[in-house]
């Protein structure tokens, strides 16, 4: 193993902690729809996802190369910069997990890395072209491409499923969901676990333990894969609830379409070395699948909060990371202060999360704020719609006096006429 200093060891452990938070933060990407439709029991789904994340970590290192070689210039970057980047990424992951918002762990990491690098060596330390082509463009394109693909796939599944019975169709698509969820988990391992591999490799290069341009060592690949698998096994139940039922109500056909579309986009990006946000791809696919069913809706209030979190991820993580880097310039005391701040913040967030526990027992419970008030158009249509008691679909039954009474609000009682004077 390469020569590891104390500071470098702290950075590597912190990177694996980030990988752990990435695991439970992004479990929803693969398993939220499978759990919400009942295709798999919550704990079974999470265990399956953990195993496949581990397998996926060994399939490619292209994304790791983008992080370790392309995003920032390695020259002049010290291990403290990597540590500061991880502090920003971990805290953003935990804050968004606490409020149940599916934000991007990938963008949190890259935002932290950019902010710390700029604070340390100036704007020239960041490769702007790589940020645009392999980070920002995929960030915008991924949810759109996955969403459109999922919407079309959902419509196709309903069209094909209309030729068989509903029971047979539902059973078949639930089986398909299990397979597609496994594919998303595998894709997640090939993309997200590699980001930690890349950041550890970058730290090793910065600390002089590896030569510039080196690929991730085997022990880095193994440790990153185990960390993300362990995190996934815990299940990020708060975000699973949001993805599974907070954005839209999914049937097995839609869940299958969403997961298959998201997996295709993630695997394609991994092969190209794009540091894609699996959260963006999976969230876009869920919304697209929600619109792919006739009468399906997307809860845009929840989606809007999620979009805001996406927009804040890069700058928020960058701001925290740059602040941490500035504090660590004071030397060992600064490094210790940042480490204490990170541990204390993580503990505080965990304590707050215990006030309202979300786990595999209540992950599918419908929350009061998940039901939106009907809009003006919906209310107007309901007011003029003939009630079911008046005319059932496909019948020409005569309207009875009782039916008419049911459709007309009761009139206020007429005041009695004053008694005649005696």
C-alpha positions as CSV (number, residue, x, y, z in Angstrom):
1,X,0.0,0.0,0.0
2,X,1.1,3.5,-0.7
3,X,2.7,5.6,2.1
4,X,-0.1,7.2,4.0
5,X,0.4,10.1,6.3
6,X,-2.0,10.9,9.2
7,X,-3.7,13.7,7.3
8,X,-4.0,11.6,4.2
9,X,-5.5,8.8,6.3
10,X,-8.1,11.3,7.7
11,X,-9.0,12.4,4.2
12,X,-9.4,8.8,3.0
13,X,-11.7,7.9,6.0
14,X,-13.7,11.1,5.4
15,X,-14.1,10.1,1.7
16,X,-15.4,6.7,2.7
17,X,-17.9,8.4,5.1
18,X,-19.1,10.5,2.2
19,X,-19.4,7.3,0.2
20,X,-21.5,5.8,3.0
21,X,-23.8,8.9,3.0
22,X,-24.0,8.7,-0.8
23,X,-25.3,5.1,-0.4
24,X,-28.2,5.7,1.9
25,X,-28.9,9.1,0.3
26,X,-29.3,7.5,-3.1
27,X,-31.0,4.2,-2.2
28,X,-34.3,5.8,-3.3
29,X,-33.0,6.1,-6.9
30,X,-33.1,2.4,-7.4
31,X,-35.7,1.2,-4.9
32,X,-38.3,3.9,-4.2
33,X,-40.7,2.9,-6.9
34,X,-40.3,-0.8,-6.3
35,X,-41.1,-0.3,-2.6
36,X,-44.1,2.1,-3.3
37,X,-45.8,-0.3,-5.7
38,X,-45.3,-3.3,-3.5
39,X,-43.0,-5.2,-5.9
40,X,-40.6,-5.8,-3.1
41,X,-40.7,-5.5,0.7
42,X,-38.7,-2.5,1.9
43,X,-35.8,-4.3,3.6
44,X,-35.5,-6.9,0.8
45,X,-35.3,-4.1,-1.8
46,X,-32.6,-2.3,0.2
47,X,-30.5,-5.4,0.7
48,X,-30.7,-6.3,-3.0
49,X,-29.6,-2.8,-3.9
50,X,-26.7,-2.9,-1.6
51,X,-25.3,-6.1,-3.1
52,X,-25.7,-4.8,-6.7
53,X,-24.1,-1.4,-5.8
54,X,-21.0,-3.4,-4.7
55,X,-20.9,-5.4,-7.9
56,X,-21.3,-2.3,-10.0
57,X,-18.3,-0.6,-8.3
58,X,-16.0,-3.1,-10.1
59,X,-17.4,-2.7,-13.6
60,X,-15.7,0.5,-14.7
61,X,-13.3,3.4,-13.6
62,X,-14.1,5.9,-16.3
63,X,-16.1,8.2,-14.0
64,X,-13.3,7.9,-11.4
65,X,-10.9,9.2,-14.0
66,X,-13.1,12.2,-14.6
67,X,-13.0,13.2,-10.9
68,X,-9.3,12.4,-10.3
69,X,-7.8,13.7,-13.5
70,X,-10.2,16.1,-15.3
71,X,-12.3,18.3,-12.9
72,X,-9.5,20.2,-11.2
73,X,-5.7,20.6,-11.9
74,X,-3.8,18.3,-9.7
75,X,-0.7,20.5,-9.4
76,X,-0.6,22.5,-6.2
77,X,-3.7,20.7,-4.7
78,X,-3.0,19.6,-1.1
79,X,-4.9,16.9,1.0
80,X,-6.5,19.7,3.0
81,X,-8.4,20.8,-0.1
82,X,-9.8,17.3,-0.6
83,X,-10.8,17.2,3.1
84,X,-12.6,20.6,2.8
85,X,-14.4,19.4,-0.3
86,X,-15.7,16.3,1.5
87,X,-16.9,18.4,4.5
88,X,-19.1,20.4,2.2
89,X,-20.4,17.4,0.3
90,X,-21.2,15.3,3.5
91,X,-23.1,18.2,5.2
92,X,-25.2,18.9,2.1
93,X,-26.1,15.2,1.8
94,X,-27.2,15.0,5.4
95,X,-29.2,18.2,5.3
96,X,-31.1,17.2,2.2
97,X,-31.6,13.7,3.6
98,X,-33.1,15.2,6.8
99,X,-35.7,17.1,4.9
100,X,-36.3,14.2,2.5
101,X,-35.2,15.9,-0.7
102,X,-33.5,13.8,-3.4
103,X,-30.6,16.0,-4.3
104,X,-27.4,15.0,-6.1
105,X,-24.6,13.5,-4.0
106,X,-22.4,13.8,-7.1
107,X,-22.9,17.5,-7.5
108,X,-22.4,18.0,-3.7
109,X,-19.0,16.3,-4.1
110,X,-18.1,18.3,-7.2
111,X,-19.3,21.6,-5.7
112,X,-17.2,21.0,-2.6
113,X,-14.2,20.1,-4.8
114,X,-14.6,23.2,-6.9
115,X,-15.1,25.6,-3.9
116,X,-12.1,24.2,-2.0
117,X,-9.9,24.3,-5.1
118,X,-10.8,27.9,-5.9
119,X,-10.3,29.0,-2.3
120,X,-6.9,27.3,-2.3
121,X,-5.4,28.0,-5.7
122,X,-7.8,30.4,-7.5
123,X,-10.2,29.9,-10.3
124,X,-7.5,28.6,-12.6
125,X,-7.4,25.4,-10.5
126,X,-10.7,24.4,-12.1
127,X,-11.0,23.0,-15.6
128,X,-14.0,25.0,-16.8
129,X,-14.5,23.0,-20.0
130,X,-14.8,19.7,-18.1
131,X,-17.2,21.3,-15.6
132,X,-19.5,22.4,-18.5
133,X,-19.3,19.3,-20.7
134,X,-19.2,16.5,-18.2
135,X,-21.1,18.1,-15.2
136,X,-23.4,20.9,-16.1
137,X,-24.7,19.7,-19.4
138,X,-25.4,16.2,-18.1
139,X,-27.1,17.8,-15.1
140,X,-29.6,19.5,-17.3
141,X,-29.9,16.8,-20.0
142,X,-30.2,13.7,-17.7
143,X,-33.7,14.4,-16.1
144,X,-35.1,15.6,-19.5
145,X,-33.8,12.6,-21.4
146,X,-34.8,10.1,-18.7
147,X,-38.2,11.8,-18.2
148,X,-39.2,11.8,-21.9
149,X,-38.0,8.2,-22.2
150,X,-40.0,7.1,-19.2
151,X,-43.1,8.9,-20.3
152,X,-43.0,7.2,-23.7
153,X,-42.2,3.9,-22.2
154,X,-45.0,4.1,-19.7
155,X,-47.5,4.9,-22.5
156,X,-46.2,1.9,-24.4
157,X,-46.5,-0.4,-21.5
158,X,-50.1,0.6,-20.9
159,X,-50.9,0.1,-24.6
160,X,-49.3,-3.3,-24.7
161,X,-50.8,-4.3,-21.3
162,X,-54.3,-3.4,-22.5
163,X,-54.4,-6.7,-24.4
164,X,-54.1,-8.8,-21.3
165,X,-55.9,-8.8,-18.0
166,X,-55.1,-6.2,-15.4
167,X,-54.1,-8.8,-12.8
168,X,-51.7,-10.6,-15.2
169,X,-50.3,-7.2,-16.4
170,X,-49.7,-6.0,-12.8
171,X,-48.0,-9.2,-11.8
172,X,-45.8,-9.2,-14.8
173,X,-44.7,-5.6,-14.4
174,X,-43.9,-6.1,-10.8
175,X,-41.5,-8.8,-11.8
176,X,-40.1,-6.5,-14.4
177,X,-39.7,-3.8,-11.7
178,X,-37.5,-6.1,-9.7
179,X,-35.2,-6.7,-12.6
180,X,-35.1,-3.0,-13.6
181,X,-34.5,-1.9,-10.0
182,X,-31.5,-4.3,-9.9
183,X,-30.3,-2.7,-13.1
184,X,-30.5,0.8,-11.6
185,X,-28.6,-0.4,-8.5
186,X,-25.9,-1.9,-10.7
187,X,-25.7,1.4,-12.7
188,X,-25.5,3.4,-9.5
189,X,-22.5,1.4,-8.4
190,X,-20.8,2.0,-11.7
191,X,-21.3,5.7,-11.5
192,X,-21.5,6.9,-7.9
193,X,-19.0,4.6,-6.2
194,X,-16.4,5.7,-8.7
195,X,-16.7,9.3,-7.6
196,X,-15.3,8.3,-4.2
197,X,-12.6,6.2,-5.9
198,X,-11.7,9.3,-7.9
199,X,-11.6,11.6,-4.9
200,X,-9.4,9.2,-2.9
201,X,-7.1,8.8,-5.9
202,X,-6.9,12.6,-6.2
203,X,-6.0,12.8,-2.5
204,X,-3.3,10.2,-2.9
205,X,-1.8,12.1,-5.8
206,X,-2.0,15.4,-3.8
207,X,-0.3,13.7,-0.8
208,X,2.5,12.3,-3.0
209,X,1.4,8.7,-2.5
210,X,0.6,8.2,-6.2
211,X,2.0,9.5,-9.4
212,X,0.0,12.1,-11.3
213,X,-2.4,10.5,-13.7
214,X,-2.5,7.1,-11.9
215,X,-5.7,5.0,-12.0
216,X,-7.4,4.0,-8.7
217,X,-5.6,1.2,-6.9
218,X,-7.4,-2.0,-6.2
219,X,-7.8,-1.4,-2.5
220,X,-9.4,2.0,-3.3
221,X,-12.0,0.3,-5.6
222,X,-12.8,-2.4,-3.0
223,X,-13.1,0.1,0.0
224,X,-15.3,2.5,-2.0
225,X,-17.6,-0.3,-3.2
226,X,-18.0,-1.7,0.4
227,X,-18.7,1.8,1.8
228,X,-21.5,2.6,-0.7
229,X,-23.0,-0.9,-0.3
230,X,-23.0,-0.5,3.5
231,X,-24.7,2.9,3.3
232,X,-27.3,1.5,0.8
233,X,-28.1,-1.3,3.2
234,X,-29.4,1.1,5.8
235,X,-31.9,2.6,3.4
236,X,-32.5,6.4,3.1
237,X,-36.1,6.0,4.1
238,X,-36.9,9.7,4.1
239,X,-35.9,10.2,0.5
240,X,-37.5,6.8,-0.5
241,X,-40.8,8.2,0.7
242,X,-40.5,11.4,-1.4
243,X,-39.4,9.5,-4.5
244,X,-41.9,6.7,-4.1
245,X,-45.1,8.7,-3.3
246,X,-44.2,12.3,-2.8
247,X,-43.7,13.2,-6.5
248,X,-46.5,11.1,-8.1
249,X,-48.5,8.0,-7.6
250,X,-47.0,5.1,-9.5
251,X,-48.5,1.8,-10.7
252,X,-46.2,-1.2,-11.5
253,X,-46.2,-0.3,-15.2
254,X,-45.0,3.2,-14.5
255,X,-42.4,2.0,-12.0
256,X,-41.0,-0.4,-14.6
257,X,-40.8,2.3,-17.2
258,X,-39.1,4.8,-14.9
259,X,-36.5,2.4,-13.7
260,X,-35.6,1.0,-17.1
261,X,-35.3,4.5,-18.6
262,X,-33.1,5.7,-15.7
263,X,-30.8,2.7,-15.8
264,X,-30.3,3.1,-19.6
265,X,-29.3,6.8,-19.1
266,X,-27.0,6.1,-16.2
267,X,-25.2,3.2,-17.8
268,X,-24.7,5.1,-21.1
269,X,-23.2,8.1,-19.2
270,X,-20.9,5.8,-17.2
271,X,-19.5,4.3,-20.3
272,X,-18.8,7.9,-21.6
273,X,-17.2,9.0,-18.4
274,X,-19.9,11.6,-17.6
275,X,-20.1,12.3,-13.9
276,X,-23.9,12.0,-14.1
277,X,-26.2,12.7,-11.2
278,X,-28.2,9.4,-10.7
279,X,-30.7,11.4,-8.6
280,X,-31.4,13.7,-11.5
281,X,-31.9,10.8,-13.9
282,X,-34.1,8.8,-11.6
283,X,-36.2,11.8,-10.5
284,X,-36.8,12.9,-14.0
285,X,-37.8,9.3,-14.9
286,X,-40.3,9.1,-12.0
287,X,-41.9,12.4,-13.1
288,X,-42.0,11.3,-16.8
289,X,-43.6,8.0,-15.8
290,X,-46.1,9.8,-13.7
291,X,-47.2,11.8,-16.8
292,X,-47.1,8.7,-18.9
293,X,-50.4,7.3,-17.5
294,X,-53.7,8.8,-18.6
295,X,-54.9,10.9,-15.7
296,X,-51.5,10.7,-14.0
297,X,-50.2,13.8,-12.2
298,X,-47.0,15.1,-10.8
299,X,-47.0,17.0,-7.5
300,X,-45.3,20.1,-8.7
301,X,-45.0,21.6,-5.2
302,X,-42.7,18.8,-4.2
303,X,-40.9,18.9,-7.6
304,X,-40.3,22.6,-7.2
305,X,-38.7,22.1,-3.8
306,X,-36.5,19.4,-5.4
307,X,-35.5,21.7,-8.3
308,X,-34.5,24.4,-5.8
309,X,-32.3,21.9,-3.9
310,X,-30.7,20.8,-7.2
311,X,-29.9,24.4,-8.0
312,X,-28.4,25.1,-4.6
313,X,-26.3,21.9,-4.4
314,X,-23.2,23.1,-6.2
315,X,-23.0,26.6,-4.7
316,X,-23.9,25.5,-1.2
317,X,-21.4,22.7,-1.0
318,X,-18.8,25.0,-2.6
319,X,-19.4,27.7,0.0
320,X,-19.0,25.3,2.9
321,X,-15.9,23.7,1.4
322,X,-14.3,27.1,0.7
323,X,-14.9,28.2,4.3
324,X,-13.5,25.0,5.6
325,X,-10.4,25.4,3.4
326,X,-9.8,28.9,4.7
327,X,-10.0,27.7,8.3
328,X,-7.6,24.9,7.7
329,X,-4.9,27.4,6.5
330,X,-4.2,28.1,10.1
331,X,-2.5,24.7,10.4
332,X,-3.2,21.6,12.5
333,X,-5.5,23.6,14.8
334,X,-7.7,24.6,11.8
335,X,-7.8,21.0,10.6
336,X,-8.9,19.8,14.0
337,X,-11.5,22.6,14.3
338,X,-13.0,21.6,10.9
339,X,-13.0,17.9,11.9
340,X,-14.8,18.7,15.2
341,X,-17.3,20.9,13.3
342,X,-18.1,18.1,10.8
343,X,-18.6,15.4,13.6
344,X,-20.7,17.8,15.7
345,X,-22.9,18.8,12.7
346,X,-23.4,15.2,11.7
347,X,-24.4,14.3,15.3
348,X,-26.8,17.2,15.5
349,X,-28.5,16.3,12.3
350,X,-28.9,12.7,13.5
351,X,-30.5,13.9,16.8
352,X,-33.0,16.1,14.9
353,X,-33.9,13.2,12.6
354,X,-34.9,11.1,15.7
355,X,-37.8,13.5,16.4
356,X,-39.7,12.0,13.5
357,X,-38.4,8.6,12.6
358,X,-39.0,7.3,9.1
359,X,-38.1,3.6,8.5
360,X,-39.2,0.5,6.7
361,X,-42.3,0.4,8.8
362,X,-43.9,3.7,7.7
363,X,-42.1,4.5,4.5
364,X,-45.2,4.0,2.4
365,X,-47.5,6.0,4.7
366,X,-49.2,8.9,2.8
367,X,-48.2,12.3,4.3
368,X,-50.8,15.1,4.7
369,X,-48.6,17.5,2.7
370,X,-48.3,15.0,-0.1
371,X,-51.9,15.7,-1.2
372,X,-52.3,19.0,-3.0
373,X,-55.4,21.1,-3.0
374,X,-57.3,20.8,-6.3
375,X,-56.8,23.7,-8.7
376,X,-59.4,26.1,-10.1
377,X,-59.9,24.0,-13.3
378,X,-60.4,20.8,-11.3
379,X,-62.9,22.4,-9.0
380,X,-64.8,23.9,-11.9
381,X,-65.0,20.5,-13.7
382,X,-66.2,18.8,-10.5
383,X,-69.0,21.3,-10.1
384,X,-70.5,20.6,-13.5
385,X,-69.9,16.9,-13.7
386,X,-72.9,14.7,-13.4
387,X,-72.7,12.6,-10.2
388,X,-72.4,8.9,-10.5
389,X,-75.8,8.4,-8.9
390,X,-77.4,10.3,-11.7
391,X,-75.9,8.5,-14.7
392,X,-73.6,5.6,-14.4
393,X,-71.1,5.2,-17.2
394,X,-72.5,3.5,-20.2
395,X,-76.1,3.5,-19.0
396,X,-79.2,5.5,-19.9
397,X,-81.1,5.1,-16.7
398,X,-83.8,7.7,-16.1
399,X,-83.1,10.4,-13.5
400,X,-85.2,10.0,-10.5
401,X,-86.5,12.6,-8.1
402,X,-84.1,11.2,-5.4
403,X,-81.1,11.7,-7.8
404,X,-82.1,15.3,-8.5
405,X,-82.4,16.0,-4.8
406,X,-78.9,14.7,-4.3
407,X,-77.4,17.1,-6.9
408,X,-79.1,20.3,-5.6
409,X,-78.0,21.8,-2.3
410,X,-80.7,21.9,0.3
411,X,-82.4,25.2,0.4
412,X,-82.5,27.2,3.5
413,X,-85.7,26.7,5.5
414,X,-88.4,29.3,4.7
415,X,-89.2,31.4,7.8
416,X,-92.7,30.7,9.1
417,X,-95.3,33.3,8.3
418,X,-96.2,35.4,11.3
419,X,-99.2,34.3,13.1
420,X,-102.3,36.2,12.4
421,X,-103.3,38.6,15.1
422,X,-106.2,37.4,17.1
